[in-house]
Amino acid sequence: MEGNSVFSLLEFFKMGGVFMWPLLVFSVAATAISMDRILYLCRHDLRIDRLFPKVMDSIRGRNVSAAAGFLEPLAGKSMGARVLLTLVRHTELSEGRLEKAVETEARGCINSLESGFNFLTAIGSLAPLTGFLGTVSGMIGAFRSIAEATEVNAQIVANGIYEALITTVFGLIIAIIAMTAHYILTSVVDRFTVRTEQVCSELITALAKPVPGDFPGRAETWLPQDSAGAAGGMGHAD
């Protein structure tokens, strides 16, 4: 039974013609990229919510060094820890510059997570087009056989169309697999992106909250004012 199945697949491949070779390449590439991205996402923990309470408690307690010490061992395998570590290491920056630094680090993490996604999109588009091209080529061959035949019967027409449609079927199957993998992986990265933005916004807000200073009537924050704000251009008055 197993031998017949293998033989049947080989026959399908041969009947599809030369366009089955690029489809084979597309199928191997889609499978390899999908597996690589799945393993990469599994190795790099995206659960930033489990880091948030500890970091927030440290910031509220004005103990940024404790937050940094907590995040440093995790930064190698957690994307969320990398972003939050950038935040707590740059509290000397103004609020606007701190947001920019965190955004840059987060964008780098997201780009590394999305590496290969464009190839899945390309395969999802090219595979059915290649299949259709193989079908058109097969139909041309079928009609040529009809033109050369002395007697035209339904079997000649049916066999030609049957063989021509094989590439379309394989192309659509590959496209479905590639686009499904792309959708699932993209949704995982998008959830991480949205949650990271929310967590960082809350932490920066906590850093910017006034703390009692040594001067009466003046509230100090951990984050310095932007130069424009300090000059009175865009800053708020105390």
N, C-alpha and C positions, 0 to 999 in steps of 0.2 A: 504493500500500500504506500509506504513511504517512497519507494523508488518510483512509482507511478506519479506521485505528486511532484517530485523533483523533475521528472521528465516532462510533465505537463507545463511547469513553469518555464523550463528551457524552451519548449516549443512555442509558448506564448512570446518569449523574448525574441526568438528567431523570426516569428511571423510579424512582429512589429517593425522589423526592418532597422535601418541604420539609426533612426531617431530614438531607438530604445537605449542607445549608449549614452547620450547626454541625459536622458531621464534616469538612467542608473547612477550617473554621477550626482545628479540633483538629489536622489533619494539617499545616497550615502552621506552627502554633505548635510542635508537637513537632519538626519539622524545624529550625526556626529556633533553638529552645533547645538542641537537641542540637549543632548546628554551632557555636553561640556558646560552649558549654561546652568542646567539643573544642578550639577555637582558643584559649580562655583557658588551658586546661591545657597546651597546647603552648607558649604564650608564657611561662608561669611554670614554670620548671624545678622539678620535684619530686624530682630526684635528690640527696637529701641525703647519700648515701653518698660522693659524690665530694668533699664538703666536709669530711667527718669526719676523715680522717687529718691534714690540715693544721692544723685547729683543735685536735685532740688533741695533736699535737706541740708547738704553741705553749703550750698549758696545762701540759703536762708540763715544758716549759722555763720556766714561770712568766713567759711573755711574752704577756700577754693583749692588749696593744696591737697586736702583730703579727697576732693572730687577728682583731681588729677591723678592721685595715687590709686584711686579705685579704677579709673578708666585706662591707665597705661598698660596693665597686663592684658586687657581685653582688646586693645586697638588692633592687634595683629589679625584677629579673626572676626571682629565685629565692625561692620560699617558704621553703625550708630555710635559706637565708642570712638571711632576716629573723628567723627564730626563734633561730638560733644567735647572731646579732648582739645580740639582746636578752639572751641569756645572758651573753656576754662583757662587755657594757656594764654589767652589774649585779652584778659579783662582790663589791661592797661589802656586799651584802645577806646576811642569814643564809640558811642552806640552805633552810629552809622558805619564806621570802619569795622567794628566787630561783626556786624551783620554781613558786610561784604566778605570778610575773611571766612566766616562760617559758610556763606553761600558758595564761595570758591571751592572749599573743601568738599561740601556736599555734592557739587556738580562733578568734581573729579570722581567721587565714589559712584555716583549714578552712571557716569560714562563707562566706568569699568564694569558695572553690572549689566549695562545694555550692549556691551561689546558683542558683536555677532548678530544682533537683532536685525540689522539692515540686510544681512545675507538671507535670513529667513524670509523677510519680505520679498526680496528679489527672487528667491526660489519659488515662493508662492505665486509670483506673477509669471515667471518664465516657464515653469513646468507645464501648466495647461496650454500655453502658447506653443511650446515645443510639441506637445501632444497633438494639438490641432494641425500644426505643420506636417507632422507625420501622417495624420489622417488625410490631409489634402494630397500629399504625395502618394499615399496608398490609393486614393480614389482615382488619381491620374493613371496609375498602373492598372487599376481595375477597368477603367474605360478603354485603355489601350488594348487590354486582353479581349474586351468585347469587340473592339474594332478589328482585331486580327483573327477572331474566331470565325470559322465558316458557318457554324450554327450557334446561335445565341439562345441560352436557356437560363432558367432562374438560378441554377447552381453556380454558374460562372459569376453572375452579378452578386449573389449572396456571399460567396467566398471572398470576393474582392472587398466588399464593404465590411465584412466580418474582420478581415485582417487589418483594414485601414483604421477601424475604430479602437483597436487595441491600444495604440499610443495615446489616444484621448483618455481612455480609462485610467491608464497608468499616470498620465500627467495630472489628472484631476485628483487622484488618490494622493500623490505626492504633495500637491498644493494644499489639500485639506490638512494633511499632517503638519506641514510647515506653518500654515497660518494658525492652526490650533495651538501649536507650541508657542508661536509668537504672541498670541493673545494671552495665554496663561502666564508666560514669563513677564510680559509687559504689565499685566495687572498686579503682579507681585511687586515689581519695582515701583509702580505708581503708588501703591499703598505705602511703601516705605518712604517715598518722597513726600507725600502729604503729611504723614505722621512726623517725619523728621522736621519739617517746616513748623508744625504746630509746637513740638517740644522745644525747639530752639527759640521760637518766639516767646514762649512762656519763661524760659530760663533767662533770656536777655531782659525781659520785663522785670524779672525778680532782681537781676543785677542792677537795673536802673532805678529801683525803688529807693527813695531817700532814706538815709540812716542818720541818726543823731550825730552832730558834729561838735567840735569844741567851741564853735562860735555861736552865741545866742542869735536866734532869729534867722539862721541859715541852715539849710538842709544839704548834706553832702550825699553823693552817690558813689558807688564803686566805679562807675563808668564816667570818664572825663567828658566834658562838653566838646562838641565839634568846634573847630576854629571859627567857623561862621557863626555858630551859636554863641560862642564866647564873645565875639565882637558885637553881638546884639542884632545880627542880621536875621537869623532864623531861629534862634534859641528862645526859650520861654523865660519869662521873668519870674524870679523867685518871689 
